[in-house]
Amino acid sequence: MNELRVTLLKLLAGGVPRPTLSLWAGLAGCGCASLLLITAARAAEINLVHHVNPAEAQKLIADKKVVVLDVRTSKEFAAGHITGATNINFLSAEFAKAIAGLDTNQAYLVHCAVGGRSTQALPKLEKLQLQSIYHLDGGIKAWEKAGLPVAK
């Protein structure tokens, strides 16, 4: 039982990256349903993606809290993009290799045109265990619709 408590405390403090099967079995076996829920909630916090609207995204950028990652094609990017954005084409065969070089200590705001490709890119970005991932709902189209500036 003491080992279970130690493991649980480490998990809640962020010292154990994922709950183990023995931890789940121990929690279920001792009838600690509330602790099981807390553990599951803590595990769900890991690599949580934050979905933001254009105004929230603009504030993150203005406060220099994120690196903007545009996953559209280079042609789309050249037609207009968020100032300072980095372009990594999701449709490119080199996408996985390109994102593998991202700084994991940075927070990223990811977007595409309307949200389809960036949504597909999220699981790949989550696997990198980046500091934080923000997703611009509606993509650059929503950004432009909100009257926010694009660079060319």
C-alpha positions as CSV (number, residue, x, y, z in Angstrom):
1,M,0.0,0.0,0.0
2,N,2.9,2.4,0.8
3,E,4.3,1.8,-2.7
4,L,1.0,2.7,-4.2
5,R,0.9,6.0,-2.2
6,V,4.4,6.9,-3.3
7,T,3.6,6.2,-6.9
8,L,0.4,8.2,-6.7
9,L,2.2,11.1,-5.1
10,K,4.8,11.0,-7.8
11,L,2.2,10.9,-10.5
12,L,0.3,13.9,-9.0
13,A,3.5,15.8,-8.7
14,G,4.3,15.1,-12.4
15,G,7.1,12.6,-11.6
16,V,5.5,9.7,-13.4
17,P,4.6,10.4,-17.0
18,R,1.9,7.9,-17.4
19,P,-0.2,5.8,-15.0
20,T,1.0,2.2,-15.0
21,L,-1.3,-0.8,-15.1
22,S,-0.3,-1.8,-11.6
23,L,-1.2,1.6,-10.3
24,W,-4.7,1.4,-11.9
25,A,-5.1,-2.1,-10.5
26,G,-4.0,-1.0,-7.0
27,L,-6.3,2.0,-7.0
28,A,-9.3,0.0,-8.2
29,G,-8.5,-2.8,-5.7
30,C,-8.4,-0.4,-2.7
31,G,-11.7,1.2,-3.8
32,C,-10.1,4.7,-4.2
33,A,-12.4,5.8,-7.0
34,S,-11.8,9.5,-6.3
35,L,-8.0,9.1,-6.5
36,L,-8.4,7.2,-9.7
37,L,-10.3,10.2,-11.2
38,I,-7.7,12.6,-10.0
39,T,-5.0,10.4,-11.5
40,A,-6.8,10.3,-14.8
41,A,-7.3,14.0,-14.8
42,R,-3.6,14.6,-14.2
43,A,-2.7,12.2,-17.0
44,A,-5.1,14.1,-19.3
45,E,-3.3,17.4,-18.6
46,I,-0.1,16.1,-20.2
47,N,0.2,17.6,-23.7
48,L,-3.1,19.2,-23.5
49,V,-4.0,21.2,-26.6
50,H,-5.6,24.6,-26.0
51,H,-8.0,25.7,-28.7
52,V,-8.1,29.5,-29.1
53,N,-10.0,32.0,-31.2
54,P,-8.3,34.7,-33.2
55,A,-8.4,37.3,-30.4
56,E,-6.8,34.9,-27.9
57,A,-4.2,33.9,-30.5
58,Q,-3.4,37.5,-31.2
59,K,-2.8,38.1,-27.4
60,L,-0.5,35.1,-27.2
61,I,1.5,36.4,-30.1
62,A,1.6,39.9,-28.8
63,D,2.7,38.7,-25.4
64,K,5.5,36.6,-27.1
65,K,4.2,33.5,-25.5
66,V,4.1,31.3,-28.6
67,V,5.9,30.5,-31.8
68,V,3.4,30.6,-34.7
69,L,3.5,27.4,-36.8
70,D,1.7,27.6,-40.1
71,V,1.2,24.1,-41.6
72,R,-0.1,25.2,-45.0
73,T,1.7,24.8,-48.3
74,S,4.5,27.3,-49.2
75,K,2.2,28.7,-51.9
76,E,-0.6,29.4,-49.4
77,F,2.0,30.8,-46.9
78,A,3.3,33.2,-49.5
79,A,-0.2,34.5,-50.3
80,G,-0.5,35.7,-46.7
81,H,0.5,34.6,-43.2
82,I,0.7,35.7,-39.6
83,T,3.7,37.9,-39.1
84,G,6.7,35.9,-37.8
85,A,5.1,32.5,-38.5
86,T,7.2,29.5,-39.4
87,N,5.9,27.5,-42.3
88,I,6.1,23.7,-42.2
89,N,3.9,22.1,-44.8
90,F,1.8,19.3,-43.3
91,L,1.3,17.7,-46.7
92,S,5.1,17.4,-47.2
93,A,6.8,14.1,-46.9
94,E,9.3,15.9,-44.7
95,F,6.7,17.1,-42.1
96,A,7.6,14.6,-39.4
97,K,11.4,15.3,-39.8
98,A,10.8,19.1,-39.8
99,I,8.7,19.1,-36.6
100,A,11.2,16.8,-34.9
101,G,13.6,19.7,-34.9
102,L,11.2,22.0,-33.0
103,D,12.3,23.3,-29.6
104,T,10.3,21.4,-27.0
105,N,10.8,24.2,-24.5
106,Q,8.6,26.5,-26.6
107,A,4.9,26.9,-26.8
108,Y,3.4,26.8,-30.3
109,L,0.3,28.2,-31.9
110,V,-0.5,25.9,-34.9
111,H,-2.9,26.7,-37.7
112,C,-3.7,26.1,-41.4
113,A,-6.3,27.6,-43.7
114,V,-9.5,26.6,-41.8
115,G,-8.4,24.0,-39.3
116,G,-8.4,20.6,-41.1
117,R,-4.7,20.0,-41.6
118,S,-3.7,21.7,-38.3
119,T,-6.1,19.4,-36.5
120,Q,-4.5,16.4,-38.2
121,A,-1.1,17.7,-37.2
122,L,-2.0,18.0,-33.5
123,P,-1.4,14.3,-32.5
124,K,2.0,14.4,-34.2
125,L,2.9,17.6,-32.3
126,E,1.6,16.1,-29.0
127,K,4.0,13.2,-29.4
128,L,6.9,15.7,-29.2
129,Q,5.8,16.7,-25.7
130,L,6.1,20.4,-26.5
131,Q,5.7,22.8,-23.6
132,S,2.3,23.9,-24.8
133,I,0.3,23.6,-28.0
134,Y,-2.4,26.2,-29.0
135,H,-4.6,25.5,-31.9
136,L,-6.1,28.5,-33.8
137,D,-9.7,27.4,-34.4
138,G,-10.9,28.3,-37.9
139,G,-7.3,28.8,-39.1
140,I,-6.0,31.9,-40.9
141,K,-9.5,32.4,-42.5
142,A,-10.9,33.0,-39.1
143,W,-7.9,35.3,-38.3
144,E,-8.6,37.3,-41.5
145,K,-12.3,37.4,-40.8
146,A,-11.6,38.9,-37.4
147,G,-9.8,41.7,-39.3
148,L,-6.3,40.8,-38.1
149,P,-3.3,41.5,-40.2
150,V,-1.5,39.1,-42.5
151,A,2.0,39.6,-43.9
152,K,2.9,38.8,-47.6
